[in-house]
Amino acid sequence: MKIETKSDGEITIVWVIGRIRSEDLEELQRQIKNNSERVILDLGEVTVVDAEVVRFLSASEQVGITLAHCPAYVGEWILRERAEG
């Protein structure tokens, strides 16, 4: 996984590239928390995620983080996780 960020002080865009595994979540959380009040996670170049990552992305979205360019299979997986409870 590779992470790149850009911030103007109000909005931070966090680009995530490659495979996101559960062991990468600590770094991803750090990048999100150290930035602006509005955060956009750009997932356009994400190739593979695992179940724990899907739960993290779902929870992030529910607290106001925008998931941009989310791969279709990840979006569908998030919806299934929410439906299952």
C-alpha angles and dihedrals in degrees: 000000000000125000127199124179137195124185137179093188094262103050127032122195115202114195114201116197128191130353119355115204129181090257088061094059096087091059092044091051090050091053091050097046096047094061148063129319091256116055129185119194108205107205097172094118098040112122107179136012134178130224095266090053090052090053090049092050091048092050091046092053091049091057093052106272111139117230106210126191090002111182110251094241091053092049091049091048090052090052091049091049091052093047091051090054 
